[in-house]
Amino acid sequence: MASTVGAVARAPAAGGKPSVLYLRRANDGLAAALRARYRVHSLYDSGAPLLAFLAGAAAARGGGEPPRAAVVVGGGAIQVDAAFLDAAPCLRCVVTTAAGLDHVDLAECARRGVAVAGAGETFSADVADHAVGLLLDVLRRISAADRFVRRGLWPARGDCSLGSKLSGKRVGIIGLGSIGTLIARRLEAFGCTISYHSRRAKDSATISYKYFPSVINLALESDVLIVACSLNNQTKHIVNKEVLEALGKDGVIVNIARGGNVDEAALICALKGGGIAGAGLDVFEKEPEVPAELLSMENVVLTAHEAVFTVESASDISDLMIGNLEAFFQG
Ligand SMILES: O=CC(=O)O
């Protein structure tokens, strides 16, 4: 398992498939793979509110044994917290399809002996690719140029406004885990200079990028800030008004981590007032809502929390989830 806190498993009832709660909306491949092996209770098929659904499944109202494992999606759609765990006291394993575990109360799961498995590094390369894509798009104005051509403005207005070079940019990465490291490697190949901030400096024998203990100092010495850290109490609004001011009017922000890592109101203010030059955002504070002001900004590129998803990663995550569930049910 990618991450485990105290697993307690026993064999399923003789002859029956083990029961699994399925708390994701789409991903037909994963749902079908689960149904082939388990008795699946699907929240979204049931139409019931979450806690009522959990309580019904725990009471095994549809027959069979109560489910001891749940598959949940990340990104804030469902919070695995004390109320969730109270409603399904039989649960001993939570398998999430997300890399970031901010939607799971790990301490509460550990206290109750509930094992937790995440997506680990399954998506790291996809997210790193997406971060580079957003940055290139903002700097070279690819989406803006696409809109310009489609609107038929080329013949009338001539060239659209100039973009800015990626090579030579000083890139500051906030969070140098597996995703941050892959972003750094990709951008080194573009001729960028990499620096980073994280909880502590990495071993200098393996990582030679300059370490900044202060995000403000990192911003002062960067043209681009890429947010690639997990979301927790220490990293909520790690990019705030002061950091944006330090980044300055030519600076660009890319966020592929969590919306809550960036103070969205301060970001909008900085973009509106020319305090920074642009932003590439895959995540937002109140997904799926995106502030209307961002929608009309030509220097902002927006995607729908999709950095992790590719055809390949969807298949990899299905294999990993099944592997984690099998490991749990086999003890
Ligand atoms: O953002 C998606 C994830 O954490 O997997």
The ligand as a Gaussian input file, in Angstrom:
#p B3LYP/6-31G(d) Opt

LIG

0 1
 O       -5.180000      16.382000      -7.339000
 C       -5.296000      15.208000      -7.426000
 C       -4.627000      14.260000      -6.565000
 O       -4.188000      14.631000      -5.461000
 O       -4.522000      13.098000      -6.969000

